[in-house]
Amino acid sequence: MWASLRNIGRNAESGGYRRYAWTGADADCRLWFRMQAEARGLFLETDRNGNQWAWLGDPLAGDAVVTGSHLDSVPDGGAFDGPLGVVSSFAALDELRCRGAEFTRPLAITNFGDEEGARFGLACVGSRLAAGQLTTEAAHRLRDGDGVTLPRAMEAAGYDPDAIGPDPERLARIGAFVELHVEQGRALDLTGDPVGIASAIWPHGRWRFDFRGEANHAGTTRLVDRRDPMLTYAETVLAARREAELTGALATFGKIAVEPNGVNAIPSLVRGWLDSRAADQDTLDTVVAAIEAAARDHAEQAGIDLDVVRESFTPVVEFQHALRDELGALLKGSAIRDTGRDVPVLGTGAGHDAGILSASVPTAMLFVRNPTGISHSPAEYAAEDDCVAGVIALADVLEGLACR
């Protein structure tokens, strides 16, 4: 499966992946998912929001056990974030069939659309729409960097944008959702465990900072006469780092747009996007407020106009304790455990479809060890033995939840 997926959307220069929503690479990933489902005799359907579901058993029966993740990527992302969960789900089903497991509940494997938000700037679009956390109107307003709207992109890919929206009937048929994901950090590497269980997802959001100054000639305008928004933006980036260190939070300016974007021109507009995350809501509010206050102070001193817009926000997600504890009990006697210790439970600062669905259905997550902690990069990596351990762990969990 890895071999057949490896080259889809891969950039030859960076070695990373560019699998953006409703593009050719996305279509190829969806075809790959279809082929894996058909090879296993699963019933495939695509819901109104473009999410794919491969069913074993009756989709309408209710109380289904669902697993899976996503196949899209961030710009020049790694091979494991998302795809590891989808590949492992198919592999776990293969493992259960080899064991002769008898399913007593329907099982589905999913590929959620546009999880990373790389094209339209909003993460987890497919699951947000299904869960009613993104309105149809708001989704229709989403645009990519070239000004292409989400409806236009969906139409070009052969999907109906007028059909998108909440899907409560489908979610009501799910009894449990378990997502396997490569760890985006080094907690498991430090404990020496191949697999862990998620406790919670930190609250996190994205804020857009628009710094507006005055365009002018870079070679003729005196420094004292300039209204250069790039300087204020730079001060804000440094302030974000300082405030994050003071509060124990995370704050990152990782995307920027400049107008007129000329080498010999002072910018008229610098637009930067802040990603911030923290272990609790109060800390997140504190760090973002401090970054905005610093930005406004620097902007006022430099004669720069500033607008700050919160583009997305996800509150803290505590995965259902009963399901989380059940996973721990199922894995305590698993073949992946050879130490006699419980499977570690750890939090994460990264958002996931499981976090979005947690408000509607019982959800849980498994993490597979990442020895470097690097993610959202071509250097993202998980050892084959650990990936196999993840498959065995997921199979054990699915057997405990959905089989005799």
N, C-alpha and C positions, 0 to 999 in steps of 0.2 A: 504493500500500500504506500509506504514512504517513497519507493522508487517511482510509482506512477503519479505521485503528487508533487514530487520534488521540483520539477522545472516549471510548473504553472505559475506565471506571474513573476518569475525570478529575473532580476535585473543583472545583466552580464557584467556590468562595470562594478556595482557595489556588492554583488552577491546576495543582496537582500531582496525581499518580496514587496511587490506593489500590486496587491490584490484588493483593489478598491471596489466599492459597491457599484453594481450595475455597469461594470465594464466587461471587456472581453475576458480578462483574467477571472473575474467573478463568475462569468458564464461557464468557463472551463472548470472551475471548482465545483459548480453546481452539477455539471455533467459527470464529473468524477464521483460525486456523492450518489447520483442516480445509478451509476454503474455498480458501485459497491452495494447499494440496496438491492438492485436487480440480481446481482450475483448470489445473493443470500436468500432470494425469494421473498423479500420484504415488500409490503405495499407502500408505494411512495406517493406522497401528496405534498403540494406546496400551498401554504395557507394564504389568506388574503393580503398578508404583509410581506410575502416573499420568503418566509421561513420554510425550510424543508423538513419533512417528517418521514422517517422510514419505519413502518409499523410491522411488528410481529404480534398477531392477535387482532382483535376487533377494536378499531379506534374509537368506536362509540360505546364500548362496554363500561368505561369509567374506571377509576382507581388505578390508572396506568402508572407504570414506573418508566420515567423518561431519563435519558442520559444524552450526552453530546456537548457541543460547544459551537465554535464558529470557524470559518475558513478564510475570512478576509484578514487584512494586515494593516499595520501602520506603514507609513512611507519607509521603504527599505527595512522592513521588519524581519524577524527571525522565522525559522521554520517550525517552531514548537508552539508558540503562543496561539492557542485556538486549535490548530490542526491536531496537536497531540491528543486533545480531548475527543475529537471526532474519530481519528484513527483508532484510538484505544477503545472506543465504544464498539466499533465493528469487531475489533480483535477480542474484546471481552465476550461478545455474543458467540464468536467462533469457539472460544474456550468453553463456554457453558454448553454448547452443543456437543463438544468433545467429551464433556463430563456426563452427558446424557440427562441434563437438567430438564425437569418438567415445569413449564411455566404455568402459573395459576393466575397471573395478572398480565394484561397487555404490556408490551415493551415497545418503546419508541426511541429511535436515535435521531437527534436533531442537528441541523446546521442553521443557526440563527444568522439572519442577514445584517450586514453593516454594524457589526459589534464595535469595531474600533473607531468608527466615526472619522476615518481618514479623509473621506471625500467631502462630506457635508458638515463636518465640525461638531457633530453630536454623536456621542457613543451610544451603542445598544439600541439603535433605531428599531430594528425588527422586534426585539422583546419589549421595548417601551410601548410601541404601538399595540402589541397584543395585550399588554397588561393595562392599557388605558392611561399610561403615564406620559404619553405624547399624543396630543390631539391631531386629528386629520388636518385641521387648518394650519397648525404649527408645522406639521411635516411638509405640507405643500409649500410653505415659505422657505424651506431649506434650499440653499444654493451652494454650488461648489465654487472653487477658485476661478473658474471660467464663466461664472454666471449661469450655469445650467441648473435648472431647478430639479428637485427630486422627482416630481411628476414626469418631467420631460425625460429624465434619465431612465425611469422605470418603463415608460412607453417605448423608448428606443431599445430596451432589452426585452420587450415583448410582454410586459406585465401591465395590469390595469391599476393606475394610481388612484382612481376613484373608489376602488374597493377597499383601500387600507382603512384600518381603524381597530378599535378594541375587539377582542376575541374572547369574551368571558366564557362562552359555552365550551370552547376548546380547553381553556385552562381549568375549568371545573372538572374535566375528565381526567386530570392528572392527580395522582395520589402522592407522588414524590418525584422530585427532579434532583439528580446528582450529576454535577459537572466535574470532570477531571481536567486539571490544568497544570502546566509546568509552573513551578514556583517562580515568582518574580522577586527574588531575594535569596539570601543564603542561610535562612534559619535551619533548614533541614541538613544542609551541608555541615553546619556547626554542631548539630546534634548527632550526626552520623546515621540519619534515618532516610531510607529511599522514598517513603511516602508519609504524608501528613494529612490532617483533617483541618479544614478551615473553621475558625471560630466566628469571625466577623469581618466585614469590609469597612474600612475607615470611611467616614464622610468625606466627600470630595466634590470639587466643582471646577468650572472653567469660567474665567472672567476676561473680557476683552477691554483693553486699555487703548483709547484713541487719543494720541497726543497731536494737537494741531498747532503748527507754527506758520512760518512764511517761507515759501520757496524763493531762492535767490541764487546768484552766481557764486560758486565756490571759490573762484579765483579773484573776484573783485569786491566782495562784501567784507567789510572789516568785522573782526570778531565781536566788537562791542555793539555792532549794529544788527547782529543776527538774532532771529527767533528760531533757533534750531531745536526741533522736537526730539532729535536723536539723542541729544545730551540728557534731556529729562528722562527719556526712556532708559538710557544707560544707568542713570542714578537710581531709577526704580528697580532695575534688575539687581543692582547691588543691595538695595534696601530689602528686596525679597529674600535674598540669601541671609542677610543679618537677622531679619525677623524670624525666619524659619529656625535658625540656630538658637535664638533666644527662647522659642516656645516648644522646641522639639517637634515641630511640624515639618512638612515638605512644601516647598514653593519653587516653581519652575516656569521661566519664560522660555518656551521651546519653539515658538512660531512667531514670525514677524512679517509684516507687509509694509513697504515703504513707497511713498509717492513724492515726486515723480520717478524715483528710483534711478537717478542718473549719477554717474561717478562724479561729475563736476557740478552737481546741483545740491544746494541745501534742501533737505526735505520739507515739504509742506505738511505731510502727515506721516506719522509712524504709528502703526497699529500692532500691538503686541498682545499675545494671549497668555494669561497666567493659569497654570494648573496648580492647585493647592489641595493638600490632603493632611489630615491629622487624626489622632487616635480618638478624639471626641469632638463634639460640635462646638463647645465653648472655645477650645483651642483653635479650631479652624476659623471661627468668627474673629478671634483675636488677631491671628496672623494676617488674614485678608484685610481687616480694617486698618491694621498698622501699615501694610504695604500701600493701600490706597491713600492713607494720610500722608505718607512720605512722598508719594507721587504728586499729590496736590500741593504740598509745600514747595517742592522743586519746580513744579509747573508755574506756580504763582510768582516765584522769584525770577523765572526766565521769561515771563510773558507768554506762556504756552497754555492753550485751552485744553482741557482734559474731560473726556467722558469715559465712564466705567460702566460696563454692561455685564451682568451675570448671564452667561449663555446656557449654562447647564448646572445642575446640582443634584447630587444623590446623598441623602442622609445616611447615617450609620446603618448598616445591615447586620443584625444579629441572626445568624442562621438558626433555624428551629432547633432548640436544645434537645428535644426528644429524638429527632432524626439524627442529629449529630452524635448523640450518645449511642444510638443504635448502630451507627457506622463504627464507632469505637469498639463496641462489643463484638460486632461481626469480624472486625479485623484483628482482634486480640489473639484469636487462635489461628490467624491466617498464616500461610506459608511465607509471607513476607516478613513475619516477626521471628527473629531468632535470638532476641535478647531478653525476652520475658517482660519487657517494658510495654506500657501502653503506647499506642500510636500517638505521636505528638499532636497537639492542637495549637494552631497558630493563627494570628490575625494577618490581614494583608491591606496594603494601601491601594491595590489595584481594583478597578471595577470589573464586573462580570455580568453576563446574562443571568446567572443564578441569583445575583443580588437584586436585579430588577424583578425577577419572578417571585422572590421571597415574600412579597406583599400579597401574592395571590395563591401560591401553592407552597407546601413544605419543600424546602430546598437544602442542599448540602453540597460541599465541595471537597474533593481530594486534590492534594498537591503532590507533584513528582519533583524530586530533588533536582536543583539546578546548581552545579558545583561552582559556578562563577558568580551567580546572582544576576548576570547580565540578561536583560530582556529588551524587547523593542529594538533589536539590533541584529545584524547578520551573525554576530558572535554568540547569540543565544544558543544554549546547548543543554542537553540532558543525555546521560550515558545510556547505552542500549539496555544494560542490565536493570537500570532504574526504570526505564520505560516499560520493560517487561514486568517488573514488580508492580508498576502502576496498573497494567492490564490485569494482573492476577488480583490485585486489591479491588479493582472495579468489578471484576467478575464475581468475587466473593460477596461484595455488597449487593450486586444485582441478584445473585442467587438467593441471598438472605431476604431480599425485599420482594422478589417476583416469582420465586420458584418453590416447589415443595421442599 
